Amino acid sequence: MIMVPAVVRYIDPLFDFSFKKLFGSKENKAFLISFLNELFEDRKDITDIVYGKNDHPGDIREERGAIFDVLCTNEKGEKFLIEVQRGRQENFGKRLLYYASRQISSQAEKGMIREDWEYEFTKIYVIAILGDFTVTDDNSCVKRISLCDEHTGEIFSDDFGFIFVIT
């Protein structure tokens, strides 16, 4: 007797293909806007997004590039880099820092001297949707990380931040 697998009626959004189909397509951008607004809990009112390219090769052949799951920009120019990860991965946090730093450094115009740029860049938010592993010991579903003073807790910069969504 041959066993035929049951028809699956739902897709698992924690796989890259599924996530990109659900949230990374122009046809479904209302889903992503709604999701982002929920994550930021009324601190932002995102009304529109434009999808950016996902593949960012290195500047030279020997330099490592980056491939994002979803990259989008809202109407204020803020960038949202979204990564889906199922299961613990070695150096995942470092990879997120690398991806974010590429987005920041790419905003400096080529040939511009440091004094002219003044390190003005649009806000970057990295959102990691994680399955089957934890980031914190407090079992919270959403963890927000900003650049802040470790003693006072005062925010150093709100131009950059991480949100971890643990499923």
VEXPA-807273 format. One record per residue: residue number from 1; x, y, z of N, C-alpha, C in turn. Coordinates in steps of 0.001 Angstrom, whole numbers, plus 500000, padded with zeros to 6 digits. Example, Ala and Ser with C-alpha at 12.3 -4.5 7.8 and 13.67 -1.06 7.14 Angstrom:
BEGIN
REC  zati  n_east  n_north    n_up  ca_east  ca_north   ca_up  c_east  c_north    c_up
REC     1  513190   494310  507800   512300    495500  507800  513200   496700  507800
REC     2  512850   497750  507080   513670    498940  507140  512900   500030  507870
***
This chain:
BEGIN
REC  zati  n_east  n_north    n_up  ca_east  ca_north   ca_up  c_east  c_north    c_up
REC     1  500841   498821  500000   500000    500000  500000  500887   501243  500000
REC     2  500583   502182  499148   501346    503419  499049  500655   504480  499891
REC     3  501434   505106  500731   500895    506173  501583  501075   507512  500874
REC     4  500010   508216  500709   500057    509537  500095  499969   510563  501216
REC     5  500909   511501  501255   500844    512495  502331  499559   513308  502250
REC     6  499078   513685  503412   497871    514512  503476  498143   515855  502818
REC     7  497121   516413  502246   497247    517727  501625  497400   518770  502733
REC     8  498442   519537  502625   498687    520588  503605  497906   521825  503190
REC     9  497116   522345  504105   496265    523480  503783  496906   524813  504143
REC    10  497962   524777  504924   498586    526005  505394  500072   525968  505082
REC    11  500657   527130  504960   502105    527182  504776  502737   527681  506062
REC    12  503935   527243  506304   504669    527647  507494  505443   528918  507166
REC    13  505095   530050  507790   505765    531318  507457  507211   531402  507923
REC    14  507695   530392  508637   509075    530431  509101  510062   529819  508107
REC    15  509592   529478  506945   510493    529085  505860  510640   530286  504928
REC    16  511844   530493  504416   512115    531664  503581  511112   531814  502444
REC    17  510880   530730  501698   509972    530807  500559  508577   531246  500999
REC    18  508072   530633  502055   506728    530958  502539  506652   532400  503025
REC    19  507651   532819  503798   507640    534176  504339  507663   535203  503213
REC    20  508512   534971  502245   508599    535904  501117  507298   535941  500327
REC    21  506643   534810  500208   505364    534765  499499  504295   535534  500274
REC    22  504265   535368  501599   503258    536033  502432  503515   537529  502616
REC    23  504769   537890  502895   505070    539262  503288  505974   540015  502320
REC    24  506614   539326  501406   507592    539972  500539  507112   540252  499138
REC    25  505823   540120  498909   505313    540372  497561  504431   541609  497554
REC    26  504474   542339  496461   503690    543582  496350  502199   543322  496516
REC    27  501738   542149  496079   500318    541830  496196  499877   541737  497658
REC    28  500808   541371  498539   500482    541177  499950  501106   542220  500867
REC    29  501484   543367  500319   502202    544324  501158  501346   544853  502304
REC    30  500020   544798  502191   499157    545204  503309  499400   544320  504532
REC    31  499713   543033  504309   500033    542134  505421  501287   542600  506149
REC    32  502311   542958  505369   503569    543388  505981  503387   544724  506709
REC    33  502649   545645  506135   502395    546939  506799  501691   546712  508132
REC    34  500685   545875  508135   499948    545570  509363  500870   544916  510396
REC    35  501689   543975  509953   502626    543293  510842  503612   544282  511468
REC    36  504196   545154  510656   505155    546134  511168  504487   547089  512159
REC    37  503301   547560  511854   502600    548459  512781  502330   547775  514117
REC    38  501986   546499  514094   501781    545753  515343  503080   545647  516129
REC    39  504183   545356  515440   505468    545222  516126  505895   546507  516824
REC    40  505613   547636  516206   506056    548910  516765  505040   549515  517724
REC    41  503930   548833  517965   502956    549197  519002  502670   550699  519065
REC    42  502159   551250  518000   501756    552660  517941  502907   553657  518010
REC    43  504148   553196  518005   505280    554142  517953  505532   554593  516529
REC    44  504962   553880  515580   505063    554240  514169  503700   554060  513545
REC    45  503442   554821  512508   502217    554654  511735  502631   554496  510283
REC    46  502909   553266  509918   503373    552967  508567  502149   552831  507675
REC    47  502105   553643  506631   500956    553598  505726  501311   553015  504363
REC    48  502598   552989  504043   503013    552439  502762  504457   551981  502873
REC    49  504824   551030  502038   506211    550569  501953  506575   550357  500496
REC    50  507860   550421  500242   508411    550091  498929  509422   548985  499179
REC    51  509299   547905  498432   510239    546796  498589  511563   547153  497940
REC    52  512651   546795  498627   513985    546993  498089  514525   545683  497549
REC    53  515663   545760  496906   516255    544536  496367  516832   543699  497510
REC    54  516761   542409  497359   517194    541501  498424  518650   541089  498301
REC    55  519192   541132  497107   520541    540646  496850  521502   541828  496804
REC    56  522482   541815  497697   523468    542895  497778  524863   542292  497691
REC    57  525413   542170  496478   526756    541599  496341  527803   542530  496942
REC    58  528961   541976  497220   530056    542796  497716  530509   543796  496662
REC    59  531224   544823  497101   531717    545837  496162  532769   545267  495225
REC    60  533503   544287  495704   534464    543586  494862  534153   542092  494944
REC    61  534638   541324  494006   534290    539902  493921  534662   539136  495185
REC    62  535749   539496  495840   536220    538778  497013  535452   539149  498284
REC    63  534646   540206  498239   533907    540650  499421  532584   539910  499535
REC    64  532268   539493  500728   531021    538754  500961  529828   539690  500798
REC    65  528843   539216  500120   527612    539968  499932  526597   539620  501000
REC    66  525370   540039  500779   524282    539767  501714  523001   539548  500918
REC    67  522234   538566  501339   520929    538319  500748  519903   538388  501868
REC    68  519030   539374  501792   518026    539587  502831  516756   538842  502470
REC    69  516000   538436  503502   514695    537833  503228  513749   538902  502688
REC    70  513586   539998  503414   512751    541115  502953  513414   542412  503392
REC    71  513485   543355  502495   513963    544699  502799  512931   545661  502243
REC    72  512465   546571  503079   511499    547559  502598  511758   548900  503268
REC    73  511199   549933  502671   511347    551299  503148  509959   551894  503263
REC    74  509711   552592  504386   508391    553217  504533  508402   554625  503947
REC    75  507274   555306  504063   507115    556629  503457  508037   557683  504075
REC    76  508597   557420  505258   509524    558360  505897  510975   558047  505561
REC    77  511196   557005  504778   512554    556624  504407  513189   555631  505363
REC    78  512493   555239  506422   513036    554266  507366  513081   552892  506708
REC    79  514168   552171  506976   514358    550855  506362  514065   549758  507380
REC    80  513439   548697  506880   513114    547533  507698  513708   546311  507012
REC    81  514681   545724  507666   515351    544541  507153  514808   543367  507962
REC    82  514143   542436  507296   513460    541355  508000  514104   540027  507623
REC    83  514484   539280  508645   515104    537969  508460  514295   536925  509213
REC    84  514087   535788  508582   513401    534658  509195  514443   533577  509437
REC    85  514445   533024  510636   515423    531984  510959  514749   530885  511771
REC    86  514799   529689  511254   514261    528531  511962  515452   527776  512559
REC    87  515471   527667  513856   516537    526941  514534  517759   527810  514773
REC    88  518470   527466  515826   519668    528215  516204  520724   528097  515118
REC    89  521366   529214  514837   522411    529242  513823  523637   529926  514404
REC    90  524771   529347  514143   526040    529922  514599  526190   531341  514051
REC    91  526523   532291  514882   526812    533676  514484  525614   534420  513883
REC    92  524395   534044  514238   523224    534708  513687  523212   536197  514061
REC    93  523524   536520  515313   523559    537919  515741  524588   538733  514977
REC    94  525735   538152  514727   526782    538838  513967  526340   539046  512518
REC    95  525615   538072  511973   525109    538221  510602  524126   539378  510526
REC    96  523259   539511  511545   522318    540629  511557  523046   541968  511637
REC    97  524087   542044  512459   524881    543277  512547  525539   543590  511202
REC    98  526056   542575  510542   526687    542755  509243  525674   543279  508232
REC    99  524500   542662  508182   523467    543095  507242  523070   544547  507498
REC   100  522870   544890  508761   522470    546265  509100  523578   547257  508747
REC   101  524819   546889  509041   525929    547809  508750  526088   548026  507252
REC   102  525776   547006  506458   525818    547190  504995  524772   548196  504548
REC   103  523607   548171  505183   522558    549130  504833  522959   550552  505211
REC   104  523633   550694  506335   524088    552025  506759  525205   552515  505850
REC   105  526229   551693  505647   527383    552139  504858  527021   552386  503400
REC   106  526008   551709  502898   525619    551924  501502  524981   553296  501279
REC   107  524605   553968  502358   523986    555286  502223  525001   556403  502040
REC   108  526274   556116  502295   527321    557114  502061  527627   557128  500566
REC   109  527519   558279  499960   527782    558374  498529  529246   558078  498243
REC   110  529482   557359  497188   530855    557023  496791  531628   558306  496489
REC   111  532824   558384  497015   533680    559533  496782  533432   560695  497732
REC   112  532406   560608  498557   532096    561695  499493  533060   561624  500677
REC   113  533595   562761  501049   534484    562766  502207  533640   562753  503484
REC   114  534234   562247  504531   533537    562030  505799  532846   563290  506312
REC   115  533506   564428  506221   532939    565670  506759  531681   566100  506006
REC   116  531603   565768  504719   530425    566140  503933  529229   565237  504233
REC   117  529507   563980  504557   528414    563037  504816  527789   563287  506183
REC   118  528603   563572  507168   528181    563804  508553  527395   562630  509133
REC   119  527569   561453  508567   526957    560216  509054  525439   560305  509153
REC   120  524848   561027  508232   523390    561100  508160  522899   559884  507387
REC   121  522102   559060  508038   521526    557915  507354  520103   557713  507835
REC   122  519319   557064  507009   517938    556796  507396  517927   555710  508462
REC   123  516894   555727  509263   516772    554753  510343  516697   553347  509775
REC   124  517362   552434  510478   517408    551034  510088  516866   550206  511256
REC   125  515909   549355  510957   515391    548429  511954  515548   547017  511420
REC   126  516170   546164  512215   516341    544766  511851  515316   543971  512640
REC   127  514509   543218  511929   513474    542409  512563  513807   540956  512270
REC   128  514016   540188  513334   514334    538772  513189  513156   537967  513723
REC   129  512600   537146  512863   511498    536273  513257  512103   534883  513430
REC   130  512079   534413  514664   512846    533229  515030  511941   532081  515446
REC   131  512220   530918  514926   511486    529728  515319  512411   528720  515957
REC   132  511923   528043  516953   512632    526929  517575  513909   527309  518309
REC   133  514030   528538  518752   515110    528865  519682  514792   530165  520393
REC   134  515508   530412  521472   515244    531596  522283  516429   532535  522244
REC   135  516129   533793  522481   517163    534818  522548  517335   535283  523985
REC   136  516248   535251  524741   516264    535759  526109  515826   534680  527083
REC   137  516108   534912  528338   515717    533980  529387  514319   534252  529922
REC   138  513717   535394  529581   512429    535746  530165  511228   535217  529395
REC   139  511472   534425  528348   510413    533792  527554  509441   534774  526915
REC   140  509847   536003  526706   508963    536953  526038  508930   536642  524545
REC   141  507827   536983  523904   507673    536712  522472  508357   537768  521612
REC   142  508391   539009  522103   509013    540091  521346  510063   540742  522226
REC   143  511244   540874  521699   512349    541500  522428  512873   542642  521585
REC   144  512906   543854  522147   513413    545031  521440  514782   545404  522003
REC   145  515703   545666  521104   517052    546038  521512  517411   547339  520814
REC   146  517797   548331  521602   518229    549624  521073  519641   549890  521561
REC   147  520289   550859  520958   521596    551290  521438  521373   552205  522632
REC   148  521817   551760  523814   521604    552575  524998  522771   552411  525962
REC   149  522842   553329  526905   523853    553294  527948  523541   552127  528888
REC   150  524512   551252  529122   524234    550071  529933  523981   550392  531406
REC   151  524430   551547  531893   524222    551901  533297  522923   552679  533513
REC   152  522653   553632  532644   521470    554481  532842  520264   554007  532041
REC   153  520509   553228  530998   519421    552800  530123  518997   553877  529135
REC   154  519676   555028  529170   519337    556122  528264  519653   555720  526825
REC   155  518701   555967  525930   518870    555622  524522  519989   556469  523923
REC   156  520972   555804  523338   522087    556473  522689  521677   556967  521308
REC   157  520947   556121  520598   520492    556473  519262  519231   555691  518953
REC   158  518245   556364  518408   517039    555655  517985  517024   555484  516464
REC   159  518185   555652  515837   518306    555495  514390  518542   554050  513981
REC   160  518610   553167  514971   519020    551799  514706  518462   550917  515815
REC   161  517909   549802  515471   517394    548914  516513  517067   547531  515985
REC   162  516888   546624  516904   516557    545244  516582  515259   544863  517274
REC   163  514467   544086  516584   513289    543479  517187  513369   541991  516892
REC   164  513311   541192  517949   513312    539742  517811  511906   539246  518124
REC   165  511322   538512  517209   510020    537898  517407  510256   536404  517529
REC   166  509952   535859  518701   510223    534466  518978  508922   533684  518926
REC   167  508870   532712  518045   507635    531938  517888  507686   530652  518667
***
